[in-house]
Amino acid sequence: MLDTTIPAKVDISDQRLIRSFAYVNGKWRAARDGATFNVTDPSTGARLGEVAKLTAEDSRDAVDAAQAAFADWSYALPQERAAILHKWFDLMIEHKEDLARIMVLEQGKPISEARGEIDYAASFVEFYAEEAKRPNIEGVTSHLHDAEVELWLEPVGVVALITPWNFPSAMLTRKAAAALAAGCTIVAHPSHETPYSALALAELAERAGVPAGVFNVVTGEAPTIVEPWTADKRVRALSFTGSTEIGRLLYRQSADTVKKLVLELGGHAPVIVFKGSDLDEAVDETMKAKWATSGQDCLGANRIYVERAIYEEFCQLFTEATEKLTIGRGMDDPDIGPLMNERAVAKQEEHVADAVAKGAKVLTGGKRLDNGDLFYAPTVLADVPDDAAIMREETFGPVAAITPFDSEDEVVARANDTEYGLVAYVHSMDPRRIYRLSRALQYGMVAVNRTKVTGAPIPFGGTKQSGLGREGARRGMEEFMEIKYVCRDWA
């Protein structure tokens, strides 16, 4: 029997949102063998509770359920699917505070960021509730005498969704709402570090009227849960958000069944600041790009390039602003919370030590904090050489690496010299330069003189090894659909 007493003690108004069982075929279920795993609070290391650790056979049961539910869901009127999604959205907004608090407990981010994430997550559900009604048969001018030509958009079938711990609600709804709107059924696997957020969303989806088998949340160890899905030919599409390394693995595992893949992988974003920029604004926006979610964000600024003429002033202003950041437990709403696990903290230490050994200077931070085992000081490194590990790998934590540049061509070449291509940030007041860089930077998204660019109406995604496909916008739903060509003889 699962121990659900500890999570039940937290300050959540609707205790039914705290679920410790997986959700399969409209039922809350334990693992066949009764196995569980612990979920902990990264702020304190305290155990929150146990969640069912399902087996590979349980995972296949979820596909069985999704496959059985597909026909009815895909043939439902688009307006019927839209009504259910609208109800799910309404319930998320109604329970926003509870959902945010659950997220803080298991993920650690500041409560204001968690509330913002619930708004962001709900926006995808609302957006796709409307998009559900819009896929149309498209008439095409026929190339044949006495023939009528049409293109139909049809749901691909059962889709697998694999979501990360840094945005446990938004990454699920961005995928799930699009797939459900398209008429697909879902098997979803949340990170074992943040399962409660996904299970709470499943509870609300059930209340909204999502039929049994249409939306399944399967908890447990990723290899055990996901490998049966990559091998199952009934799973026709797979959407994953996470590291490039795991994305490559899923790509290989899905090859034999030739699935459609949507992969949102590593970021390693550059920030490029030119002289003539509004320096205060550039510092403020770079702070946002670096420190959100304690730096644990695929959109997070990883390499900060500043033109030499303003380099010293930028470093000083950025360091001063960093030293004013508050640090603490998520419920206290600091600027910086804990990292997710010990591996993340160790990576910050390794990257700082490597950069310093290669000539970088620590302007502030550079050490663990005594707030808890998973707290690392917001750190600013200056004069970071291009061969430092932090300039080649995604740090995913609260360490900012700043380096000078001398020319536009030089900084573009340095920014593009990476296997990643998710987002780049540019600060300049020169419209011609902005245009040139927007074209030259090899990234799926370019933000100019601002940080926030994402949202439900835009196609989110990267180039190179930052991923495949797009999430959000109409294209996000089309990733879960196939084009059927129909040619009818009217002779």
Stockholm file with secondary structure:
# STOCKHOLM 1.0

chainA/1-491         MLDTTIPAKVDISDQRLIRSFAYVNGKWRAARDGATFNVTDPSTGARLGEVAKLTAEDSRDAVDAAQAAFADWSYALPQERAAILHKWFDLMIEHKEDLARIMVLEQGKPISEARGEIDYAASFVEFYAEEAKRPNIEGVTSHLHDAEVELWLEPVGVVALITPWNFPSAMLTRKAAAALAAGCTIVAHPSHETPYSALALAELAERAGVPAGVFNVVTGEAPTIVEPWTADKRVRALSFTGSTEIGRLLYRQSADTVKKLVLELGGHAPVIVFKGSDLDEAVDETMKAKWATSGQDCLGANRIYVERAIYEEFCQLFTEATEKLTIGRGMDDPDIGPLMNERAVAKQEEHVADAVAKGAKVLTGGKRLDNGDLFYAPTVLADVPDDAAIMREETFGPVAAITPFDSEDEVVARANDTEYGLVAYVHSMDPRRIYRLSRALQYGMVAVNRTKVTGAPIPFGGTKQSGLGREGARRGMEEFMEIKYVCRDWA
#=GR chainA/1-491 SS CCCCHHHHTSSCSCGGGCCCSEEETTEEECCTTCCEEEEECTTTCCEEEEEECCCHHHHHHHHHHHHHHHHHHHHSCHHHHHHHHHHHHHHHHHTHHHHHHHHHHHHCCCHHHHHHHHHHHHHHHHHHHHHTTCCCCEEECCSSTTEEEEEEEEECSEEEEECCSSSTTHHHHHHHHHHHHHTCEEEEECCTTSHHHHHHHHHHHHHHTCCTTTEEECCSCHHHHHHHHHHCTTEEEEEEESCHHHHHHHHHHTGGGTCEEEEECCCCEEEEECTTSCHHHHHHHHHHHHHGGGGCCTTSEEEEEEEHHHHHHHHHHHHHHHHTCCBCCGGGCCSBCCCSSHHHHHHHHHHHHHHHHTTCEEEECCSBCTTCTTCBCCEEEESCCTTSGGGTSCCCSSEEEEEEECCHHHHHHHHHCSSCCSEEEEECSCHHHHHHHHHHSCCSEEEESCSCCCCTTSCBCCSGGGEESCBSHHHHHHTTEEEEEEEEECC
#=GC SS_cons         CCCCHHHHTSSCSCGGGCCCSEEETTEEECCTTCCEEEEECTTTCCEEEEEECCCHHHHHHHHHHHHHHHHHHHHSCHHHHHHHHHHHHHHHHHTHHHHHHHHHHHHCCCHHHHHHHHHHHHHHHHHHHHHTTCCCCEEECCSSTTEEEEEEEEECSEEEEECCSSSTTHHHHHHHHHHHHHTCEEEEECCTTSHHHHHHHHHHHHHHTCCTTTEEECCSCHHHHHHHHHHCTTEEEEEEESCHHHHHHHHHHTGGGTCEEEEECCCCEEEEECTTSCHHHHHHHHHHHHHGGGGCCTTSEEEEEEEHHHHHHHHHHHHHHHHTCCBCCGGGCCSBCCCSSHHHHHHHHHHHHHHHHTTCEEEECCSBCTTCTTCBCCEEEESCCTTSGGGTSCCCSSEEEEEEECCHHHHHHHHHCSSCCSEEEEECSCHHHHHHHHHHSCCSEEEESCSCCCCTTSCBCCSGGGEESCBSHHHHHHTTEEEEEEEEECC
//
